[in-house]
Amino acid sequence: MNYGKQHSLLHKTLIILAIIAAEVWILFPIFWALITSFKTKAEIFTVTPTIFFTPTLKNYVELFTELSFERWMLNSFIVSSFSAIIATLTGTMGGYAFTRFKFKGNTSLANFVLSLRILPPVASAVPIFILFNYLNLLDTYIALILVYTAFNLPLAIWMMMGFFSESLKQLEEAALVDGCNRFQVFIHIVFPLVKSGAIATFIICFMFAWNELLYAVFLAGSNTYTVTLALTRFVTIKRIDWGGLMAAGITSVIPIYAVAFFVQRYLIRGLTFGAIKA
């Protein structure tokens, strides 16, 4: 018995140490970027890296006073929010249709939709640029929102298909028998059950749109400059402004964490189960 308890304790200790090591490995780059953003150029380029130093806000002050970084963050927030909302709503309806309505070629069409997500963005960048240039939509929010929505829609459809497949179909059938039409069933019965999945899908679409760079290079301009484009300004042929780059990087991830924090209570897939409990 004692040997078994010692073996179990050793096993748990090794697991805890492995988890701690993994967390340190993952979080250390973020920690180093954070402290670098508060260093001066002299402290950044010292031969011996320093952890204890006198912090300075110079990099952050220059970020918002000389580069108008808040404007670029606003552009990214507008584009990412609208594209994620449209992709989530459209993906929810598409996922529901693929899950509940069986027709010839249903599976093949669903697989084709997913395959569009595998298409490398660079393969479609030039045709998309030519199209939006012809439509005079370059350097507009509409261009970025449409492209990001199209890019995230296949993922949104397939994510929502997974949530719909776990929801109780019997509730929908009961509502239809009671006289509800399909739209009423979707709004009042189905969507509340998969609300957590829709919010999770929104967050993922928002993150993909926020981090996208390639299409922003082709389609954005002075009026729609995004955060990802702003980060490239700190890397030039002559030098890399590590202090400004780290400050911009830390600032750019704040909206992602903020969105996830405020909706975290909805990210529970268990909300799709137990709907018939008293």
N, C-alpha and C positions, 0 to 999 in steps of 0.2 A: 504493500500500500504506500509506504513511504517513497519507494522508488517511483511508483506511478505518479504521486503528487509532485515529486521533484522534476520528473520528466515533463509533466504538464506545465509546471511553473517555468521551466527552461524554454519550452515551446512558446508560451505566451510572451516571455521576455524577448525572445528573438523576433517575434512578430512585431512587437512594439518598437524595437530598435530599427527594424527594417522600415516601418512606417515613418519613424522620425527621420531616418536617413533620406527617404524619398522626399519628404516635405522640405528638408533642408536643401536638397538638390534642386527642387522645383522653385522654392521661394528665394534662394540666394541671388539669382540674377535680378529679381525685382528689388530686393533689398539693396543690392549694389547700385542699381540705376537710381534708386531713391536718394541714397547718400551722395552719389555723384552729382545729382542735380543741385545740391546745396554746397558744392565745392567751387573754389575759384579755379581758374585755368592752371595756376601754378601747382595747386594741390592735386589736380587731376593728373598732371603729367609728371609727378614725382616718380623716381625710380622705385622707391619702396611705397606700396599702396598704404594709404592712411585710412583708418576707421574713425579715430577720434580727432576731431578738428573743430574749428569755429565755423558754424554754418552761416551761409549768406543767401539772401533772397535775390541776388543780382540776376541770376539766370531767369527766374520767374518774372521779375520786373521787366527785363528786356523782352520777354516773350509777349507780354500784353501791352507794352508801351511802344515798342519799335516795330513789332511784326503783326499787330492786330490779330492775335491768335484766337481771341474770343469770337471774332467774326467767322473764322474758318471752322471753329467748333459748332457754331450755330448752323452753318451751311451743312455740315455733316449730320447734325441732329435732325434738321428738316428733311433731308434726303433719306436718311436711314429710317426715320419714324414713318414717313408716308409710305415708303416702299415696303417696309415690314408689315404695316397695317393692311395694305392692299394684298400683299402676298398671303398673309394669314387668312384674311376673309375669303379670298378666292380659293386658296388651298383647302380651307375648311369645306366649302361647298363642293369642290372637286373631289376631295377625299370621301365625302359623304356619298356622292354619286357613284364613285367606283365601288364603294363598300356595299351599298344597299341595292343598287340597280344592276342586275346581271343581264348582260347583252352579249351578242356575238363579238368576239375580239376584245372583251373586257380586260383580260389579263395581258394580252399583247399590247394594248393601248397603254395600260398602266406601266408596263415595262419600258415602253417607248418614252413615256413622260419622264421616267427616272433616268433613262439614258441621256436625256438632254442635259442633265446636271453633270454628267461625266465629260461633256464637250469642253475642251480647253478654252478658257476665255480669249486667249490670244488668237484662236482660229476665227473668231467672229468679230474681233475688234475693228479691223479695217472695213468690212462691209457695214457694220453699225455706224462707224464714223461717216462713211459716204452717205448713208441713208439720212442721218440726222443733219448732216451738212446741207443736203438737198432740201430738207424740210426747214432749214434755218432755226434749228433747235439747239445748236451748239452753245455751250456756256449758259444753259438754262437748267432749272430744277427739274423740269419735265423730262428732259433727256435722261438724267441720272436716275430719277425715280422709275421710269419705264424700264430701263436696262436692269437695274437692281431687282425690280419686281420679277421680271422675266427670268433672271438668274436664280432667284430664290424660290420661285413657284413650284418647280418639280419637287424640291426638298419638302416644302410645306405640304404639298398634296400627300406625299408618302408618309410623312410624320402623322398627319391627321388620319390617314387610313388606318394606321396602327391603333390610334385611340378609338376610332369608331368601331373597329373590329372587337374591342374589349367592352364596349357599352352593351347594355341589354336591349336586344331587338324586340323582346316581348313588350316592353313599355311603349314602343312606337306602335306596335300592332294593336295594343289596347286603346291607345289614343285614336287611332284611325277608326276602330270599331265604334268609339264614342262620338264620332262625327267630325273630328279634326281633319283638316286637309294636310297635305304633305308639308307645306310651308309652316303651318302652325306647329306641327310635330317637331320640325327642325328647330324652330325658334324657342319653343316653350319646354320641350322634352329633351331633345338630343344635345343642343348646344350647352345647356347648363351642366350636363354630365361630362362633357369634354372641355369645359372651360379651362381647366388646368393645363390640358394638352395644347390648347390654342395659345395660351400665354407662354408656355415653353417654346412653342414654334415661333411666336413673335420675337422672343428674346434671341433665338438663334439666327433668325433672319436679320434682326437689327444688328447683331454682332458681325455677320458676314458683310452687310452693307457698310457698316462703320469702318471695317478694316480693308475694304476693297481699294485697290490702287490703279490697276491697269486701265479700266474704263474711265476712271477719273482723269488719267493722263490724256486720254483722247477727247473726252467730252467736256471736261470742266475748264473754266477760264477764270478771269479776274473776279467775276461776279459769283461764281459757285466753287471757289477754291475750297477743298476739303482738308481734313486733318491729315490724312495720309500723304497728300501732296505737300502739306506744310512741313512734314517731317523730312522730306527730301531736300529741303532748302538748307538744312544744316550740314549736308554732305556735298562738298564741292571738290573740284580737281585739286585745289591748293591745300585745303585743310578740312578737318571735321570738327565742328563745334560740339564737343562731347557734352559740355555743361548744358547748353541750350537744347541739344537733342534729348538728353535724359529728362530735362524739365518738361519738354513738350510731350515726351512719351508718357511720363507719369500723369500729366494733366489730361492726356487724351483717353486714358483708361477709366477716368473717374465716372463719366456718364454710363459706361457699361456696368460698373459696379453699382451705381446708383439705381439704374433700371432694375437690375437683378435683386437689389436689396428691397425695393418697395413692392415687388410682386412675388417675393419668395414664398409667401404663405399660400400662394395658389399653385406652386409647383409640386403638387402631391398627386401622383397618378391614382392614388386610392380613391379620389373623388369620383372616378368612373365606375366604382364598384359599390355594392351594397345599396343600390338605389331603392330596393323594395323593402328595406328594413323598416320596422315601425319606429 
